[in-house]
Amino acid sequence: MRKAQKQQVEELVLQMQEAQDQIKKYIEQQNIPYAMQLLEDCQNGAITIGTLIEKTEGEAHPAVVLLEEYCELIYQIHETLANHKDNNTNEAKIYKLLKQKLTKVTNSIHNDIRIRKEAVFLPYKASMWDSLESVWKAAEADPDCDAYVIPIPYYNKNPDGTFREMHYEGDQYPDYVPITKYDAFDFEQHHPDMIYIHNPYDNSNFVTSVPPFFFSSNLKKYTEKLIYIPYFVLSEIKPDEDERIEGMKHFCTVPAVYNADKVIVQSENMRKVYIKVLLETSNDKSKAARKYWEDKILGLGSPKFDKVANIKREDITVPEEWLRIIEKPDGSWKKIIFYNTSVAGLLQHNEKMIAKMEYVFRVFQENQEDVALLWRPHPLIQATIESMRPQLWTEYDRLVRKYREEGWGIYDDTADLDRAMGISDAYYGDGSSVVQLYQKTGKPIMMQNVEIVE
């Protein structure tokens, strides 16, 4: 039973106890019709409680049996009062019987009904599910918790901020993750104990947006605790590295950080950085303000690290079309290079980055006998370039089409980042949060320099 439901039951029981006190007074005053009416109210309350317990705990629950006995006792007392002919009704005995039976009901509700939590996870891009997965697994394994994974849609945005086409990726999650459709879940009725989100932007993202209902500013009305876990990890920063903090402080001041009840970041150092930035931004460094942010920001680590730590190559299913590129004639594997291109790289370098990528592809194509290139562009590149650099999109799209048509390398636009990290032998590409994750694999990392094009 949910906490709110149990509270509702306990409030009804309290009302019934108060009614029993009043029944005793009415009988003492010989106001029998009022006493009988209150008995009927107690019976209706017991039926309401019993129905709720049956629905959540089953018909055989001890409290249901006791409530049935309570209703039977009320019926007998009601019949006795209906047939009374003198002033000798023993109100003390009636009150004692009712109190004893209701006390047994109360004890059973308190001792035999366990409170179940409800946790809702609201990813929007399937490729970012790893930022929530280990937390979901813990909730799913808890026998006293009902966990729901509800992928939510998102829209690409036009340069003027209006919504374009809607995307829904509910069919791209691992088979072991049960999916609930976002329009089949009544948030107001459920009012989950916890809602987990990884999209922090509300309406402040220039490229994509979830529907306004799923903004953190709105979701906090439908839960006891809204929890934000970033979909990214950052290069580790110490609280005294002011110059580096300046370049990432915008991550600390997104709407979800302010609206959430708890914010879980990747490390204790990052927690200190967040607190420092938030105190400076709010221009309030009082003890109360510091305590508020210290209680809210938790440096418990990123679930993305948990996911990477559990990757095993032997557990990965590699698509047949990939194997045709990876395998040598003797069945052994070529070295696999995970080539990662970022949104930031294209926005910063524009056509120069296109030229760099063409050069990279030419080098790997010439060495395809020994090395397989696994190109995995950031999943938001298309939406970002179309929105912020529409003139660059034609060139980038041409490059993608050429690479895919030639077929000598792997193009990975799936939601499964971990597969690419698991089967590859080394990383090459832009600086991004993927680098921080790849470090956990212990494999070599090589950074791309856009200026080097021979």
N, C-alpha and C positions, 0 to 999 in steps of 0.2 A: 504494500500500500504506500502511496506517495505521502510525503510529509504533510502536504496541505489537506489531503483526504483524512489523514489520521487526526489532524487538528479539528477538522469539521466534525468528525465522529465524537471527539472529546468534548467539543462545545455542545453538541446535542445531548450527550450524557449529562453534562452539567445543568442544562436546561431541565432535563427530566428530574434530576435531584431537587432542583428548586421547586418544580411542580409538585413533587411528593411532599415537600414541607408544607406547601399550600393546601394540598389535599387533606392532610391531618388537621389543619386549622378549620377548613370548611366542614369536616365531619364533626369536629368539636362544636361548631356553631350550628350544627344541623342544617347546613346549606348543602344538602345532598346533590341537587342537580348540578351545581358548580363543581362539586367533587367528582361527579361522574364524567363531566365534560373534560376535566383535566386528566382523568384516567384514560379517556379516549385519545387525548393529545399525547400522553406518554406511550400509548400503544402505537400510534402512528410514527412517533419518533423511533421506537424500537424497530418497526418494520423498515423505516428508511435506513437505519444503521445496518440492519441485517442484510438488506439488499446490496448495500455498498460493500460490505465485507464478503458476501457471496461472490460478488463480481470480481473482487481483487484477490481474495484469499481462498475461495472455493466453498461449496455448500457444507462441507464437513468440518469447517473450522469450529473450535470449541466455543467461541463467542457467539456463533450463530445458534448453536444448540441452547446456550444459556438465554439468549434473547427470545427464543421460542418458548422456553419455560417462563420467562418474564411476562410474555404476552398472555400465556395461559393463566398465570396468577392474576393479571389485571382483569381478565374476563371473569374469573371467579369472584373477585372483589366487586366488580361492576354488577354482577348478578345479585350478590348479597345486598348491596346498597339499593338496587332497584326493588328488592322485595322486603326491605326493612319496614317494620310497622311500629316501632317504638324508639325510645331514645337510648337504647342500650347497645348501640353499635360500638364496638371496641376499636376506637381510632388508633390507640397505641399499638395494638396487635397488628392492625392493617399496615401502619407505617413501618413497623419492624420488619414485616414480611417483604414489603416492597424494597426497603433499604437493603436488606440482606441479599436479595436477588440481584438488585442493580449493582451492588458492590462486587458481586462475583463477575458480572458482565464487565465492569470497569477494570477489574484485575486482569481478566482475560485479554481485553483490548490492549492494556498496558504491556503485558508480558508475552502474549502469544502473537501479536501482530508486529512484524518487523517493517521498519520504514525502508522503502525502496527509493533509490535515487533515480533521476532521469537525466541523462547527459546527451546533448545534441551537438553534433559536429557539422559545421556548415562550410565545407570547402567549395571553391568555385571552379578552379582549374584542376583537372585531374593530375597534372604534372606537379602540383604543389601539395598533393595529398600527404607526402612523406613528412610534412611539417606538423601533421596531426596524428599520424597513424599509430605511433607507439602509445600515445595517450588513449586513443580509442581502444587499442588492444587491452590495455589495463582496465578500462571501464567495461569492456565486453566480458572480461574474465571475472569481474566482480559479481557474485551471485545476487547481490542486493542492488544491482544497478541495471537499468534498461538503457542501452546505448543506441542512438539513432544516427546514421550517416545520411545527411540530406544535402546532396550536391545542389547548389543554387545556380541559376543561369547568370549570364553576364552579357553586356552589350559592348561592342566596339563603339567608339565615339568619333564624330566628325570634328574637324578643326574648330568649329564653333561651339563644341561641347554637347551638341544634340546626339541622341542615340542613333546608332545604325542597326545592323542585324543583331539578333539575339543568338547566343551560343549556349548549349547545354551539354555537358560532358558526363552525364550520369552513367553512360554505357562504357566508359573508359577506365573504370576502377577495377582493381584485382577481383577475381571471382570469389574470394573468401570474404569480401566486404559486402554485407547486405545493404542495399540501397533503398531509401524511402524517398518517394517523389515529393518535391518541395511543395506542390499544390495539394498534396493529400495529407498534410500534417497541420493540425489546428494549434498554432502556437499559443493562442489565448487560452484554450481549454487545457492544454497540457501544462503550460507554464513550467517548463523544465527547470530542474535545480541548477543546471549548468548549461551554458551555450558556449562552444568553442569556435572561434573564428580565426582566419589567417589573412583576411583582406582588411587592411587598416584604413582605407582611404575615404570611405563614404563618397562624397561628391567631389573630392579633391584630386582624383586621378584624371589626367588629360587624355588617356588612351582608352581605358575600359572603365566600366562601371557595373556593379551589381544593381538589381532593382532597389529603389529607395527603401522598400520594406526591410531589406537586409542590411541597411546602414547600421553601424554600431549605435548611433544615436537613437534608433528606433528599437533595435533588438533588446536593449537593456530594460525595456518595459515589460518584456515577456519572460524574464528569468530571474531567479534569485541571485545568480552570479554569471556575469559575462566575462569570458576569459579570452584574451588575445594572445596568440602565439605567432610571431612573424613567420612569413613563408620563406624567408631568406636567412642566411647567416652571413656575418660580416667578418672581415679580418679583425683579429683581436686588437683591442685598443686599451691602453691603461688610462686611468682617470686624469693623469697629469700630462697627457699628450695633446695639448690644446690644439695644435695645428691639425692633427689628424681628426680630432673630434669635430672641428669646424666643417670638415668635408662630409660628415655623416649625421650631423645633428638633426637634419630634416627627418631622419627615420624615427627620431625620438618624439617628434611633435605631431605625428599623424593623429587624426580624430580618434581612432580606436584606443590609443594610449590614454587619452583623456576620458573616454566613455566607459572603458572596461573597468570591472572591479579588480581584476588581476591581470598583470602582463608578465608573461614568462619569456625571459631572454636567455641567450646561449651560454652565459658564464657570469660569475660574480663580478669580474672586472667590467663586463658590459652593463651589468646592473648599476654599478657605481657611475658609469658614464651617463646612462639614462637619467639617473637621479640628479647628477650635476647639471645636465642640460636643462632639465625641466625646472629646476630651482632657478637657474639663470633666466630662462625664458619667461617664467611667471613673475620674475623680479620680487620673489618672496622667499627669503632664506630663513624664515622663522623656524623655531623648533617644531611647531605644529605642521608647517608645510613639509619639512624634512621627514617627519614621522609619517605623514600621509603617503608620500612617494616611496618611502622605504617599505611600508606595509603593502603597497600596491605592486611594485616592481620586484619580481623574483628571479634570481639567477640560477634556475634549476637545470639549464641546458636545453638544447634544441632537439626535438624528436628526429630531426633530419640526421643528426649524428647517430642516434640509435639505429636508424635504418641502415646507414652505411656500415656500421659495425657488424651487422648481421648478414652482409652480402657474401655469398659463396658462389664462385663460378660454376661449380658442379650442380648447383640448384637452379641455374638459369636456363630457360628454354630459348634457344636462338632460332629465329625464323630461317626457313629454308633459303629464302632469297639472300639473306645475310651470309649464310654458310657458303654459298657459291662464290662469294667475294673473299671470305676469310680463309677457306681451306686451300692448301697447296695440292698439286697432283698426287702426292703421296699420302694425303689425308691429314697431315700436320697443319697447324695453324700458323698463319703469318703473324707478325707483330701487329697489334691493333692500336691505332692512335685515336684517342677521343679528341676530336677537334670541336671546340666550343666557341661560338661567336655570340657576342652580347649585343643587347640593344644600345648600351652606352657607346660601344665602339663605333657603330654605324652613325649614331647621332653626332659624335664628336668629329669623325674623320670623313664622313660622307663618301664621295667618289674615290678618295684615296683608300678607304677600307675595301671598296669593291675591287680595286686593282690588287690590293694585298691578297684578298681571297682568291682571285684568279691565279695569282702567282703560286699560292699554296696548293691549289688543285693541280696545277701543271706539274709541280715537283712530285706530288704523291702519285699522280697518274703515271709519270715516268718510272716510278719505283714500285708499281703495283704488284710486281712478282714477289716482293719480299714483305711489303707493308700494306695493311688495309686501313683506309681512312674511314672513320666513323664520324660523320659530320652531324652535330646536333645543335642547330641554332636555337637561340632563346625563343620560347613559345610565343612571346608577345612581339616579336620583330615585325611581323606583317602588320598587325594592328597599329603598332607605334609608327612605323614608317609611313603607312597610308595616312595617318592622322597628322603627324608632325613634319614629315619630309616627303610629301606626295610626289615631288619631282624625282626622288631617288628610287621610288618603288619600281619603276619600269626596268631600271638597270639591275636592281636586286632580283626581281622576279625572273629576268632573263638568265641570270647566273644560276639560280635554283633549277630552272627548267633544263638548262644545258647539263648541269651536274647529274640530274636524275636520269635524263635521257641517255647519257653516255654509259651509265650503269657500272662503272669500274669501282665506285665507292659506295658506302652505305649512307643513306639519308634517313636520319631518325627524327621524326616529328611526333613520336608517340608520347604518352604521358609518363613512360617508365624511364626516368633518369637513372635509376639504380642499375638497370640492366646494362646501360652503356658504361657505367663506372665499373661494374663487376667483370665484364668480359674484356675490357681494354687493358693494355699493358702500360700506357702512359697518357698523360694529358698534354695537350697543346692548344693554345688559344688565348682569349682575352682574360683579363682579370675580372672575376665575378664571384658571387657567392658559391658557385660550383667549385672554385679552387679551394675554398675552405673545407668543403666536404671531401674533395678528392685527397686532400692531405691525410685524411683519416685512413685511406687505403694503404698508405705507405709506398705508393708507386711514384715514379718520376713525374715531375711537373715542369713544363716548358712554357714560358710566356711569349706571346706573339708581339712582335714589334712592327707596327704598320709602316715604319720608315724603311724597312729592309725589303726591297723588291729588286731582284737581279734580272 
